[in-house]
Amino acid sequence: MALTWKLVIDSTNAPALADFWAAALEYEVEDPSALVEQLLAAGHLGEEAVAEHRGRKTFRGYAAVRHPEDPFDATSGVGRGRRLLFQDVPEGKAGKNRLHIDIHSEPGGLDALVDRLEELGATRVRQVDQGPAGHWWVMRDPEGNEFCAA
């Protein structure tokens, strides 16, 4: 049986980075507000563990995005499929990623994809053209994490 997984990405501002990646991938930002409210009401969570982002109560230092077509738990908002979780950490990014995301455009749509990603806050690092083997851009998200647009 295949295992389930999520990709966890360290960040300095989890909700803002989740907003970027949700827009970049056309995913949905998870809404844990119902779960947060339940945990607060039951006394299982203190106010210090809660933040508000875009009018929703969230877990301080955490945010996630999920594919809009994948199943999710209606109570917690947690996706049960393709999912990225962002968690705030005290240290900043200190080197090259050992793992990165590739975003693929429609055929012939690389320039439009790269332009859209820049409008969202990404920056171009370098263009790679391997002829018939591929053509892509190495980019950085707003916190400096490398990814490729192909």
N, C-alpha and C positions, 0 to 999 in steps of 0.2 A: 504494500500500500504506500503510495506517495505521501510524503510529509507536507504539512502546510508550513508557510514561512512568511516573513515580512522583512523588508530591508529597513534597517534602522540607521539613521543618518544623524551624526552629532551636529549641533548647531549652537548659535548664540541667541537666536530669536526663532524658536520653533514655529510659532503661528505665522510669522512673516514668510519663512522659508516654505512652509506648507502651502501658503497662498500662491507663491511663485510656482512651485512644482504642480499644484493642481491646475493652474492656468496653462503651464507648459505642456502637460500631458493630457489636458482636457479631462482630468479626474475631478472628484468631488472631495472637498474638505470634510472630514468626519465631524459630526455634531454629537459630542458626548454630554450635552447639557442635561438631558433627562437623567442619565446615570449620576452625574455630579450632584444634581438636586436630590436624588434618592439617598446618596451616601451622606450628604450634608444633613438631611432630615433625620437619618438614622444615627447620626453622631459618629459615623465611621470615617469621616473626613472633616478636617478643620478648614476654616476660611483661608488660612495661610497657604493651603495647597490648591487654592482655586484662583483662576485669573479670568478675565473677560476679554474676548476678542470678537469683534464684529457683532456685538450684542449677544453673544453666547457665552455661557459659563463653560470653562474648560479646565483641564488639569494643568496647573502652573508648570511651565517648562516642557510641555508635550503637545504635539499636534500630529495628525495623520491625514493622509489622503488615500482614496481608494478608487478603483475603476468603477465607473457609474453602472456598468452592467453586471457586476459581481454581487453575490448575496452579501447581506450585512445584518447584524443583530439590531432590531428596531429599538430596543431598550438602551443599549450602550452606544449605538452608532458605529460600532467597530466592524470593519469589513472582514469578510471571510474569504477573500480572494487576493487579487493583486493589490498590494498595499505598501505604502512608505510611511514609516513612523519617524518623526523628528523629535529629538530630545536635546534639551539644553545641557551643555557641559561647561565647566568653568574655564577650560583652556581653549585657545583659538586653534584654528587649523595650522598645522606645522609642517606640511610637506605635500607631496603629490599623493593623490588618492591611489589606493591599491585596488579599488573597485570603482567602476563608474557606470553611468546609465548612457545608453545610446538612444537617441530619439530619431526615428525614421520618418522622412517626409513621403508624400505621395511621389510617384515618378515625375521628375522634372520640377519638383516643388522645393528643392533645398534652399534656394535664395529667399523664397517667401517664408519658409520655416525659420531661417536664421534671423531675418528681419523681425518676425513676430517675437522670437525669443529675446532679442535685444530690447524690443519695446517693453517686455515684461521685467527687464532688469539684468539679463545675462550679458556677458561681454565675450567678444571673439578673442581667441588666443592665437590660433594659427589655422591656416587652410592646408589640408592634406589632399593631394591628387595622385592617386596610384594608377591612373589610367583605367584600364578595364577592371582592375581589382577593386576600385572604389574611389569615391570622392566625398570628403566630409570636412566639417569644421570642428576643431577642439574649442570648447567654450567653457566659461565659468558661470555658475549661478551667483546670485547676489552675495553669498558668503564665501565665494572663492572655490567651491567644489567643482572639479573638472567633470565635464560630460561631453559627449559628441553629438552633433547634429549631422545626420547622413541622408 
